[in-house]
Amino acid sequence: MKAALRIPFVVVGLLVLAWVGWTAIQVTRADALAQTDPEAALRIDPDHPQALLRLAWRQLGNDQTEAAMATARHLLAVEPGQGDAFAVLALAAAKRGDANAEALAKIALQRAPRNRDLRTQEATRALKAGDLPAAMAQIDALLRLTPSRGKTLYPALAQQSVDQAFADALAATLAADPPWRRAFLNVLDSKGTAVGVDQVYSALRRRGELPEAETARWLDRMIADGRWGEAYAHWVGTLGPVQSIPLVRNGKFEDQPSGIGFGWRNVRVAGVFTDVAGGVGTNGSRGAHMRFIARPAAGGNLRQALLLAPGSYRLSLQARAEFLRSDQGLFWSIRCDKGPTVARLGPLEGSFDWRPVSVDFEVPAEKCPGQWLELVNPAVRGSAQQVSGDLWVDDVAITPLPAS
């Protein structure tokens, strides 16, 4: 081909390349502007999907419902499968009060199941209509999609739980063990009213969906509220058929500490470890063995909640020690909840074989709704509370005494 003929082809090729390059630059610019300046992006590419969607949401947020719907329809013409466009249409229809708003919402939920605004609207609509199961289904979906919303929703759910019907619907959702169950129950325990807490936990128990650990938390909330009688009644209900219940449950350590209600609790205390096992009690029976490792310890691991009526009692137990050293000795104590100590049994220190120890005490008629039985170290907090050695305990009992 002669040079004169090649020149037009070269020019055309350069023009095509320039056009392609310009188009690529414009597309790139439109992509960059789509989220921050959708109007500018649409001036470059009137059919840019991300820009159309961003503009539709902005219009909807500014209550420009007609414009938002028009933009959403434009987007559907460009991308018929764009689910969020249906969400914009449904939300705009709801704002206008259109008759087909609910139908549009159902379609939108199928096309855009992860749209949080739509689910929030549907939850609100269901609550206003009194359709609690539908509302809880949307709230469940919201908390699964965005766990951070729990900061707002958990306190609101806890507050609404004072309504029995709402508590039942909430419990039905919790019974399915959603991933947010534990986080919500933590908020319910700490911020919910006594009525709300009881109604949610009671509903879970009726469904057979209240595990032991959550039962323990419920009882602890009752105790913290000062409702010792209610806590005791609920705790007895967890025991099954029993002939009688001693004032100290599991005093011979036949069973491992339950950690629930009015049974033994083996709580974590720095500087001491407790084993409940066979062969460590009197005559080789089961008992409790506490090992103190020469560090400050406020007391022992074992404690038990009690519900003693006003009157006279005797606390007794069998104890054994080896090289038990502390500043003032250790004492078994019975302390009124948020009140005075009514019994101190001790001091326990040094080395000695199994021996019975006891103390008589009086439970007052006032300011003692419930009590705590626990091993305490009365020394000043800090290095003075250092304890070393071993202590074994068995046959812990409380016996009523005749009135004086």
C-alpha positions in Angstrom: 0.0 0.0 0.0 1.3 3.4 -0.9 2.2 5.8 1.9 -0.4 8.3 0.7 -3.1 5.6 1.2 -1.8 4.5 4.6 -2.2 8.0 6.1 -6.0 8.0 6.3 -6.0 4.5 7.9 -3.5 5.7 10.5 -5.6 8.8 11.2 -8.8 6.8 11.6 -7.0 4.3 13.9 -5.7 7.0 16.0 -9.1 8.6 16.3 -10.6 5.2 17.3 -7.9 4.7 19.9 -8.5 8.2 21.2 -12.2 7.7 21.4 -11.7 4.3 23.3 -9.3 6.0 25.7 -11.6 8.9 26.3 -14.6 6.6 26.9 -12.5 4.5 29.3 -11.5 7.7 31.2 -15.1 8.9 31.3 -16.3 5.5 32.6 -13.6 5.5 35.2 -14.6 9.1 36.2 -18.3 8.0 36.4 -17.4 5.1 38.7 -15.4 7.4 41.0 -18.2 9.9 41.2 -21.1 7.4 41.6 -21.1 7.4 45.4 -20.0 10.9 46.2 -21.6 13.0 43.3 -24.1 10.8 41.5 -25.5 13.7 39.5 -22.1 14.4 38.0 -21.6 10.7 37.3 -24.9 10.6 35.5 -24.0 13.6 33.3 -21.1 11.4 32.1 -23.1 8.2 31.9 -26.9 8.6 32.2 -27.4 4.9 32.8 -24.7 4.4 35.4 -26.3 1.8 37.8 -24.4 2.7 41.0 -25.0 6.4 40.4 -28.7 5.9 39.8 -29.0 3.8 43.0 -27.1 6.4 45.1 -29.3 9.2 43.7 -32.5 7.3 44.4 -31.5 6.7 48.0 -30.5 10.4 48.4 -33.8 11.5 46.9 -35.7 9.2 49.2 -33.8 10.5 52.2 -34.8 14.1 51.2 -38.5 13.1 51.0 -38.4 13.5 47.2 -40.5 10.4 46.8 -41.6 11.1 43.2 -38.1 11.7 42.0 -36.8 8.7 43.9 -39.4 6.4 42.3 -38.6 7.7 38.9 -34.9 7.2 39.4 -35.6 3.7 40.7 -37.6 2.8 37.6 -34.8 4.2 35.4 -32.4 1.9 37.3 -34.7 -1.1 36.8 -34.8 -0.3 33.0 -31.0 -0.5 33.1 -30.7 -3.5 35.5 -34.1 -5.3 35.8 -32.7 -7.5 38.6 -31.5 -4.7 40.8 -33.2 -5.6 44.1 -32.4 -2.3 45.9 -34.4 -0.5 43.3 -37.5 -2.4 44.4 -36.6 -1.4 48.0 -36.6 2.3 47.0 -40.0 1.8 45.3 -41.4 0.0 48.4 -40.1 2.6 50.9 -41.3 5.5 48.7 -44.7 3.9 48.4 -44.9 3.5 52.1 -44.0 7.2 52.6 -46.8 8.2 50.2 -49.3 5.8 51.8 -49.9 4.0 48.5 -52.4 1.1 48.7 -49.8 -1.2 47.1 -47.0 -0.4 49.6 -47.3 -3.6 51.5 -47.3 -5.7 48.3 -44.3 -3.8 47.0 -42.5 -4.5 50.3 -43.0 -8.2 50.0 -41.6 -8.2 46.5 -38.7 -6.0 47.6 -37.9 -8.3 50.5 -37.6 -11.2 48.1 -35.4 -9.2 45.7 -33.3 -7.4 48.4 -33.4 -9.5 51.6 -30.4 -7.8 53.0 -31.8 -4.2 52.8 -31.8 -3.0 56.4 -34.0 0.1 55.8 -36.7 -2.0 54.3 -36.6 -4.5 57.2 -36.7 -1.7 59.7 -39.8 -0.3 58.0 -41.5 -3.7 57.9 -40.7 -4.3 61.6 -42.3 -0.9 62.4 -45.3 -1.6 60.3 -45.8 -5.0 61.9 -45.5 -3.6 65.4 -48.1 -0.9 64.7 -50.4 -3.6 63.3 -49.9 -5.8 66.4 -48.3 -8.6 64.3 -45.6 -9.5 66.8 -44.3 -12.6 65.1 -43.8 -10.7 61.8 -42.1 -7.9 63.7 -39.8 -10.3 65.5 -38.9 -12.0 62.2 -37.7 -8.6 60.8 -35.9 -7.7 64.0 -34.2 -11.1 64.0 -33.1 -10.5 60.4 -31.8 -7.0 61.2 -29.7 -8.2 64.1 -28.2 -11.0 62.0 -27.4 -8.6 59.2 -26.0 -5.9 61.5 -25.1 -7.1 65.0 -24.0 -3.5 65.9 -27.7 -2.5 65.9 -28.0 -4.5 69.1 -26.7 -1.4 71.0 -30.0 0.3 70.1 -32.4 -2.7 69.7 -31.4 -4.8 72.8 -32.5 -2.1 75.4 -35.7 -1.4 73.4 -36.5 -5.2 73.3 -35.8 -5.4 77.1 -38.1 -2.5 77.8 -40.9 -3.9 75.6 -40.7 -7.2 77.4 -42.9 -5.9 80.2 -45.7 -6.6 77.8 -46.6 -10.3 78.1 -47.5 -10.8 74.4 -44.3 -9.2 73.3 -42.2 -11.3 75.7 -43.9 -14.4 74.3 -43.1 -13.4 70.8 -39.5 -12.5 71.7 -39.1 -15.9 73.5 -40.3 -17.7 70.5 -37.5 -16.1 68.4 -34.9 -16.7 71.2 -35.9 -20.3 71.3 -34.5 -20.8 67.8 -31.1 -19.8 69.3 -30.2 -16.8 67.1 -26.6 -15.7 67.2 -27.6 -12.6 69.2 -29.4 -14.5 72.0 -26.6 -14.3 74.5 -25.8 -10.7 73.9 -29.5 -9.7 74.3 -29.9 -11.7 77.5 -26.8 -9.9 79.0 -28.6 -6.6 78.4 -31.9 -8.0 79.7 -30.2 -9.2 82.9 -28.5 -5.8 83.5 -31.0 -3.3 82.2 -34.4 -5.0 82.0 -37.1 -4.5 84.6 -37.9 -7.4 87.0 -41.2 -7.9 85.2 -39.6 -8.1 81.8 -36.8 -10.4 82.9 -39.3 -12.8 84.5 -41.6 -12.8 81.5 -38.9 -13.6 79.0 -37.3 -16.3 81.1 -40.6 -17.8 82.1 -41.7 -18.0 78.4 -38.4 -19.7 77.5 -38.9 -22.2 80.3 -42.4 -23.0 79.2 -41.0 -23.8 75.8 -38.3 -26.1 77.4 -35.6 -23.8 76.0 -34.0 -22.5 79.2 -30.7 -24.2 79.8 -29.1 -24.5 83.2 -26.7 -21.6 82.8 -29.5 -19.2 81.9 -31.6 -20.5 84.8 -28.7 -19.6 87.0 -28.6 -16.1 85.6 -32.3 -15.6 86.1 -32.1 -16.7 89.7 -29.1 -14.5 90.3 -31.1 -11.5 88.9 -33.9 -12.3 91.4 -31.4 -12.4 94.3 -29.8 -9.2 93.1 -33.2 -7.6 93.2 -33.8 -8.8 96.7 -36.5 -11.2 95.7 -35.0 -14.1 97.6 -38.3 -15.9 98.2 -39.2 -15.9 94.5 -35.7 -17.1 93.6 -35.9 -19.9 96.2 -39.3 -21.1 94.9 -38.0 -21.1 91.3 -34.9 -22.9 92.3 -36.8 -25.6 94.1 -38.8 -26.1 90.9 -35.6 -27.1 89.2 -34.8 -29.9 91.6 -37.5 -32.4 90.6 -39.2 -34.6 93.2 -37.4 -34.2 96.6 -38.4 -35.4 100.1 -36.9 -32.5 101.9 -34.4 -29.8 101.4 -31.8 -29.2 104.1 -30.9 -25.7 105.1 -27.4 -26.3 103.5 -27.8 -28.0 100.2 -25.3 -30.7 99.3 -23.6 -30.3 102.7 -21.8 -33.6 102.4 -20.6 -32.7 98.8 -22.3 -35.8 97.4 -22.6 -33.8 94.1 -20.4 -31.3 92.3 -21.3 -27.7 93.0 -24.2 -26.8 90.8 -23.6 -23.1 90.6 -27.3 -22.5 90.5 -29.6 -20.8 93.0 -29.2 -22.1 96.5 -26.6 -24.8 95.8 -22.8 -24.6 96.2 -21.0 -22.2 93.9 -17.3 -22.8 93.2 -16.4 -19.2 92.2 -13.1 -18.0 90.9 -10.9 -16.5 93.7 -7.3 -15.5 93.1 -4.8 -17.6 95.1 -7.0 -20.6 95.9 -8.2 -23.7 94.1 -11.0 -26.0 95.3 -11.7 -29.6 94.4 -14.9 -31.5 95.3 -14.1 -35.2 95.0 -14.2 -38.6 96.6 -11.6 -39.6 99.1 -11.0 -36.1 100.5 -13.9 -36.1 103.1 -14.2 -37.7 106.5 -13.6 -41.5 106.4 -12.6 -41.3 102.8 -16.0 -39.9 101.7 -16.6 -37.1 99.3 -15.6 -33.6 100.5 -14.1 -30.3 99.5 -10.3 -29.6 99.4 -9.1 -26.0 99.2 -5.4 -25.3 98.3 -4.0 -21.9 99.1 -0.9 -21.0 97.1 0.7 -18.3 99.2 -1.0 -15.4 97.4 -3.5 -12.9 98.8 -7.0 -14.5 98.9 -10.1 -12.8 100.1 -11.5 -16.2 101.1 -12.4 -19.5 99.6 -14.0 -20.5 96.4 -17.1 -22.1 97.9 -20.2 -20.1 98.8 -23.9 -20.8 99.0 -27.0 -18.7 99.1 -29.3 -19.4 102.0 -32.9 -18.6 102.9 -33.1 -18.7 106.7 -36.2 -17.5 108.5 -35.7 -15.3 111.5 -34.6 -17.4 114.5 -31.8 -19.3 116.2 -29.5 -21.7 114.4 -26.3 -23.7 114.7 -23.7 -23.9 111.9 -21.6 -27.0 112.1 -19.0 -28.7 109.9 -16.0 -31.1 109.9 -12.7 -29.5 109.1 -9.0 -30.6 108.6 -5.9 -28.5 107.8 -2.3 -28.8 106.9 0.1 -25.9 107.3 -2.7 -23.4 106.9 -1.2 -20.0 107.4 -2.8 -16.6 107.3 -2.6 -13.3 109.2 -5.8 -13.8 111.3 -7.0 -17.3 110.3 -9.9 -18.1 108.1 -13.6 -18.1 109.1 -16.8 -19.6 107.8 -19.2 -16.7 107.7 -23.0 -16.2 107.3 -23.7 -12.7 106.1 -27.1 -11.1 105.5 -27.4 -9.9 101.9 -26.3 -6.3 101.9 -26.3 -6.5 105.7 -24.5 -7.6 108.8 -22.6 -10.8 109.4 -24.6 -13.0 111.8 -22.2 -16.0 112.2 -18.4 -16.5 112.3 -17.0 -19.9 112.7 -13.2 -20.0 113.3 -10.4 -19.2 113.2 -9.2 -22.1 111.1 -5.4 -22.2 110.9 -2.3 -24.4 111.4 -2.4 -28.2 111.1 -5.0 -30.5 112.6 -6.9 -33.7 111.9 -10.6 -33.9 111.2 -12.6 -32.2 114.0 -16.1 -30.9 114.4 -16.5 -27.1 114.7 -19.7 -25.2 115.3 -21.2 -21.8 116.2 -24.6 -20.7 117.3 -26.1 -17.6 115.7 -29.3 -15.6 115.3 -31.0 -14.4 112.1 -32.7 -11.1 112.7 -36.3 -10.3 111.7 -35.3 -7.3 109.7 -32.8 -6.4 107.0 -31.9 -10.0 106.3 -34.0 -11.3 103.4 -31.4 -13.9 102.5 -27.9 -14.9 103.5 -24.5 -16.0 102.1 -22.5 -18.8 103.6 -18.8 -18.5 102.6 -15.2 -18.8 103.8 -13.7 -15.4 104.4 -10.3 -14.0 105.2 -10.8 -11.0 107.6 -7.3 -9.6 107.1 -6.8 -6.2 105.5 -7.1 -6.4 101.8 -3.7 -6.8 100.0 -0.5 -8.5 101.1 -1.9 -9.1 104.6 -4.4 -11.5 103.1 -1.8 -13.9 101.9 -2.8 -17.5 102.6 -0.9 -20.8 102.2 -1.7 -24.4 103.0 -4.6 -26.8 102.7 -8.1 -26.9 104.2 -10.5 -29.8 103.9 -14.3 -29.5 104.7 -17.2 -31.9 105.0 -20.6 -32.4 106.7 -21.6 -28.7 106.5 -25.0 -28.2 108.1 -27.3 -25.6 109.7 -29.7 -26.8 112.4 -32.6 -24.8 113.9 -32.3 -24.3 117.6 -35.2 -23.9 120.1 -36.3 -20.4 120.7 -34.7 -18.9 123.8 
